[in-house]
Amino acid sequence: MNILGKRYLFFIISLLIILPGMVLFIIYGAPLSIDFTSGSLMEVSFSSGNLPAPGDVISLLNESGIKDAEVRTTADNTLQIRAAFLEDVQDQETISAQLQTAMEERFSDTVTILRFENVGPTIGQQVTRRAALAVGVAALAVILYITVVFRRIPHAFRYGVCAIIAMIHDVAIVFSIVAIGARLFGWQMDALFLTALLTVIGFSTQDKIVVFDRIRENSTVLRRLDFETLANHSIVQTLQRSINTQLMTVEFMLLALALFGGVTLREFAVILLVGLLSGTYSSIFIAAPILVIWEKKEWKNWFRRNGEATA
């Protein structure tokens, strides 16, 4: 099975998944929740199932002193209300009860406040900084760990860098899926998204270390083979383990959670499902191929003509 011989095809497949999401990010921006941007968020359900018009809800909120509100309908037939940070709110339960009463009187229906959050700009800035710090520390730890563990083989640093590049690939896949989900289903990047992202980074790193460790072991046993053949042989040896471990222990569980776990956890489960699948994919089809390209310095021939490259 010549996996590395088709490495540029796998790169193209990844680009076809990543680029649409990146375009959406550029056009519409990141779909950040109030966990990062600050503000107020409320989710409201109506017992009759007949939702009032967003304009009527905004008019009621303006009368209640809640400005700059945006109202939209979610997939589970509820109203999601976003507004500016309520600085004068001391008791969220009190204002929640007041809004519930006002909506029931205005729309003659039984109203349930499913969620009410009021996050200040200071908290949002702290969450953003800590999220970036967590991802950066994780990346640095991966490079240092792999460099130390692989120090007995030539170019150990390359293994760590290739693992990070493949990890960035997985993060880009996750961001692309969220960007697409934001346009189709109203997904947002919140604290739960950050949890899923860090989990993907951890599992992704684990898979890459398994593949690289087999390359390290074979490099002392199969010394006569050229590096590409040795790396391809190592990938094939770990292929069954990587696929079976992910499918049997993680992917099937997350698929069941995404299908039957309810609306609240669906976004989290789908992000994890796609992210961990991407981690397995990148360990086999991205990380090791990048390592081979670096080892063979193939970039020197990328922009040459065929005749010059052959010569």
C-alpha positions as CSV (number, residue, x, y, z in Angstrom):
1,M,0.0,0.0,0.0
2,N,1.8,3.1,-1.3
3,I,0.2,5.8,0.9
4,L,3.1,8.3,0.7
5,G,3.1,8.1,-3.1
6,K,-0.3,9.9,-3.1
7,R,0.7,12.5,-0.5
8,Y,-0.1,15.5,-2.6
9,L,-3.6,14.1,-3.3
10,F,-4.2,14.0,0.4
11,F,-3.0,17.6,0.7
12,I,-5.5,18.7,-1.9
13,I,-8.4,16.9,-0.1
14,S,-7.5,18.7,3.1
15,L,-7.4,22.1,1.3
16,L,-10.9,21.4,-0.2
17,I,-12.2,21.0,3.3
18,I,-10.3,23.8,5.0
19,L,-10.6,26.6,2.3
20,P,-14.5,26.9,2.4
21,G,-14.4,27.5,6.1
22,M,-11.6,30.0,5.9
23,V,-13.5,31.9,3.2
24,L,-16.5,32.1,5.5
25,F,-14.3,33.3,8.4
26,I,-12.9,36.1,6.2
27,I,-16.4,37.1,4.9
28,Y,-18.5,36.8,8.1
29,G,-15.9,36.7,10.9
30,A,-15.6,34.2,13.7
31,P,-18.9,33.2,15.2
32,L,-17.9,34.0,18.8
33,S,-20.3,33.5,21.7
34,I,-20.6,35.9,24.6
35,D,-18.0,33.8,26.4
36,F,-15.5,35.6,24.3
37,T,-17.2,38.8,23.1
38,S,-19.2,39.7,26.3
39,G,-22.9,40.5,26.3
40,S,-26.2,38.9,27.3
41,L,-27.7,35.7,25.9
42,M,-31.1,34.3,26.6
43,E,-32.9,31.2,25.2
44,V,-36.7,31.2,25.5
45,S,-39.3,28.5,24.6
46,F,-43.1,28.9,24.2
47,S,-45.4,26.1,25.3
48,S,-47.7,26.5,22.3
49,G,-44.7,26.2,19.9
50,N,-45.9,29.4,18.1
51,L,-43.0,31.8,18.3
52,P,-43.6,35.5,18.1
53,A,-42.0,37.6,15.4
54,P,-38.5,38.8,16.2
55,G,-39.5,42.4,15.8
56,D,-42.2,42.1,18.5
57,V,-39.7,40.5,20.9
58,I,-37.1,43.3,20.2
59,S,-39.8,45.9,20.9
60,L,-40.6,44.3,24.2
61,L,-36.9,44.1,25.1
62,N,-36.4,47.8,24.3
63,E,-39.3,48.7,26.6
64,S,-37.6,46.6,29.3
65,G,-34.3,48.5,28.9
66,I,-32.5,45.8,27.0
67,K,-30.9,47.5,23.9
68,D,-29.1,46.3,20.8
69,A,-30.9,42.9,20.9
70,E,-30.8,40.4,18.1
71,V,-33.4,37.6,18.0
72,R,-33.3,34.4,15.9
73,T,-35.0,31.0,15.9
74,T,-32.9,28.0,16.7
75,A,-33.2,24.5,15.3
76,D,-35.2,23.2,18.3
77,N,-37.9,25.9,17.9
78,T,-36.8,28.3,20.6
79,L,-35.9,31.9,20.5
80,Q,-32.2,32.9,21.1
81,I,-31.8,36.5,22.2
82,R,-28.4,38.3,22.2
83,A,-27.9,41.8,23.5
84,A,-25.3,44.1,24.9
85,F,-23.9,43.5,28.4
86,L,-26.4,44.5,31.1
87,E,-24.2,46.5,33.4
88,D,-27.0,47.3,35.9
89,V,-28.0,43.7,36.4
90,Q,-27.4,42.6,40.0
91,D,-29.6,39.5,40.1
92,Q,-30.0,37.5,37.0
93,E,-32.9,35.5,38.5
94,T,-34.9,38.6,39.1
95,I,-34.5,40.1,35.6
96,S,-35.1,36.7,34.1
97,A,-38.4,36.4,36.0
98,Q,-39.4,39.9,35.0
99,L,-38.8,39.2,31.3
100,Q,-40.7,35.9,31.6
101,T,-43.7,37.7,33.0
102,A,-43.5,40.5,30.4
103,M,-43.4,38.0,27.6
104,E,-46.3,35.9,28.9
105,E,-48.5,39.0,29.2
106,R,-47.5,40.3,25.8
107,F,-47.8,37.1,23.8
108,S,-50.4,35.3,25.9
109,D,-48.4,32.1,26.2
110,T,-46.5,30.1,28.8
111,V,-42.8,31.1,28.5
112,T,-39.8,29.2,29.8
113,I,-36.4,30.8,30.2
114,L,-34.0,28.0,29.2
115,R,-30.9,30.0,29.5
116,F,-29.8,33.4,30.7
117,E,-26.1,34.6,30.7
118,N,-24.6,38.0,31.2
119,V,-20.9,38.1,30.6
120,G,-18.9,41.3,31.1
121,P,-16.1,42.4,28.7
122,T,-13.4,41.8,31.3
123,I,-14.4,38.1,31.6
124,G,-14.6,37.8,27.8
125,Q,-11.1,39.2,27.4
126,Q,-9.7,36.8,30.1
127,V,-11.3,33.8,28.4
128,T,-9.9,34.8,25.0
129,R,-6.4,35.2,26.4
130,R,-6.4,32.0,28.3
131,A,-7.8,30.1,25.3
132,A,-4.9,31.3,23.1
133,L,-2.4,30.6,25.9
134,A,-3.7,27.0,26.4
135,V,-3.4,26.3,22.7
136,G,0.1,27.8,22.5
137,V,1.4,25.9,25.6
138,A,0.0,22.7,24.2
139,A,1.8,23.2,20.9
140,L,5.1,24.1,22.6
141,A,4.8,21.0,24.9
142,V,4.3,18.7,21.9
143,I,7.5,20.0,20.2
144,L,9.6,19.7,23.4
145,Y,8.3,16.2,24.2
146,I,8.8,14.8,20.8
147,T,12.3,16.4,20.4
148,V,13.4,14.9,23.8
149,V,11.9,11.4,23.2
150,F,13.3,11.2,19.6
151,R,16.7,12.7,20.5
152,R,18.6,9.5,19.5
153,I,17.6,9.7,15.8
154,P,18.7,12.3,13.3
155,H,16.6,15.5,13.0
156,A,14.5,14.8,16.0
157,F,13.2,18.4,16.0
158,R,11.6,17.8,12.6
159,Y,9.2,15.2,14.1
160,G,8.0,17.8,16.6
161,V,7.5,20.5,14.0
162,C,5.7,18.1,11.6
163,A,3.4,17.0,14.5
164,I,2.6,20.7,15.1
165,I,1.9,21.4,11.4
166,A,-0.5,18.4,11.3
167,M,-2.1,19.6,14.5
168,I,-2.7,23.0,12.9
169,H,-4.3,21.1,10.1
170,D,-6.7,19.5,12.5
171,V,-7.4,22.8,14.2
172,A,-8.1,24.3,10.8
173,I,-10.5,21.5,10.0
174,V,-12.4,22.1,13.2
175,F,-12.6,25.9,12.6
176,S,-13.8,25.2,9.0
177,I,-16.6,22.9,10.2
178,V,-17.6,25.5,12.8
179,A,-17.7,28.3,10.2
180,I,-19.9,26.2,8.0
181,G,-22.1,25.1,10.9
182,A,-22.4,28.8,12.0
183,R,-23.9,29.7,8.6
184,L,-26.2,26.6,8.4
185,F,-27.2,25.9,12.0
186,G,-26.2,29.0,14.0
187,W,-23.2,27.4,15.8
188,Q,-21.0,29.6,18.0
189,M,-17.6,29.3,19.5
190,D,-18.1,29.1,23.2
191,A,-16.3,27.5,26.2
192,L,-17.6,24.1,25.2
193,F,-16.0,24.6,21.8
194,L,-12.7,25.4,23.5
195,T,-13.0,22.1,25.4
196,A,-13.6,20.2,22.2
197,L,-10.7,21.9,20.5
198,L,-8.2,21.1,23.3
199,T,-9.4,17.5,23.3
200,V,-8.8,17.2,19.5
201,I,-5.3,18.6,20.0
202,G,-4.6,16.0,22.7
203,F,-5.9,13.0,20.7
204,S,-4.3,14.3,17.5
205,T,-0.9,14.5,19.2
206,Q,-1.3,11.0,20.5
207,D,-1.9,9.5,17.1
208,K,1.1,11.3,15.6
209,I,3.4,10.1,18.3
210,V,2.3,6.5,17.6
211,V,3.1,6.8,13.9
212,F,6.4,8.7,14.5
213,D,7.5,6.2,17.2
214,R,7.1,3.3,14.7
215,I,9.2,5.3,12.2
216,R,11.8,5.7,14.9
217,E,11.8,2.0,15.8
218,N,12.1,1.0,12.1
219,S,14.9,3.5,11.4
220,T,17.2,1.4,13.6
221,V,16.0,-2.0,12.1
222,L,15.5,-1.2,8.4
223,R,18.5,1.0,7.8
224,R,18.9,0.0,4.2
225,L,15.6,1.3,3.1
226,D,15.3,4.8,1.9
227,F,13.3,7.1,4.2
228,E,10.1,7.3,2.1
229,T,9.8,3.5,1.9
230,L,10.6,3.1,5.6
231,A,8.0,5.8,6.6
232,N,5.4,4.2,4.3
233,H,6.1,0.8,5.9
234,S,5.7,2.2,9.3
235,I,2.4,3.9,8.4
236,V,1.0,0.6,7.1
237,Q,2.0,-1.1,10.3
238,T,0.1,1.4,12.5
239,L,-2.8,1.8,10.1
240,Q,-5.0,-0.9,11.6
241,R,-4.3,0.2,15.1
242,S,-5.0,3.9,14.4
243,I,-8.3,3.2,12.6
244,N,-9.6,0.5,15.0
245,T,-8.7,2.4,18.1
246,Q,-10.5,5.6,17.0
247,L,-13.5,3.9,15.5
248,M,-14.2,1.5,18.3
249,T,-13.4,3.6,21.4
250,V,-14.3,7.2,20.3
251,E,-16.0,7.7,16.9
252,F,-19.0,5.4,17.4
253,M,-19.7,6.8,20.8
254,L,-19.6,10.4,19.5
255,L,-21.8,9.5,16.5
256,A,-24.4,8.1,18.9
257,L,-24.1,11.2,21.1
258,A,-24.5,13.5,18.0
259,L,-27.6,11.6,16.8
260,F,-29.4,10.9,20.1
261,G,-27.7,13.2,22.7
262,G,-30.0,16.1,22.3
263,V,-29.6,19.6,20.9
264,T,-27.5,20.9,23.7
265,L,-24.6,18.5,23.1
266,R,-25.0,18.0,19.4
267,E,-22.6,20.8,18.3
268,F,-20.0,19.6,20.9
269,A,-20.3,16.0,19.7
270,V,-20.1,16.8,16.0
271,I,-17.0,19.0,16.5
272,L,-15.3,16.2,18.5
273,L,-16.4,13.6,15.9
274,V,-14.9,15.6,13.0
275,G,-11.9,16.8,14.9
276,L,-10.8,13.3,16.2
277,L,-11.4,11.8,12.7
278,S,-9.2,14.6,11.3
279,G,-6.6,13.7,13.9
280,T,-6.5,10.1,12.7
281,Y,-6.5,11.2,9.1
282,S,-3.7,13.7,9.5
283,S,-1.5,11.2,11.5
284,I,-1.5,8.9,8.5
285,F,-1.9,11.2,5.5
286,I,-0.5,14.6,6.6
287,A,2.2,14.4,9.3
288,A,4.3,11.6,7.9
289,P,4.1,12.9,4.3
290,I,5.3,16.3,5.5
291,L,8.2,14.6,7.3
292,V,9.1,12.8,4.0
293,I,8.9,16.0,2.0
294,W,11.2,17.7,4.6
295,E,13.6,14.8,4.6
296,K,13.8,14.7,0.8
297,K,13.7,18.5,0.4
298,E,11.1,18.2,-2.3
299,W,10.3,21.9,-2.3
300,K,13.4,22.5,-4.4
301,N,11.6,20.8,-7.3
302,W,8.2,22.3,-6.9
303,F,8.7,25.3,-9.2
304,R,11.1,23.7,-11.6
305,R,10.3,22.5,-15.1
306,N,10.1,18.8,-15.7
307,G,13.4,18.7,-17.6
308,E,15.3,20.7,-15.0
309,A,13.9,18.5,-12.2
310,T,15.0,15.3,-14.0
311,A,18.4,16.7,-14.6
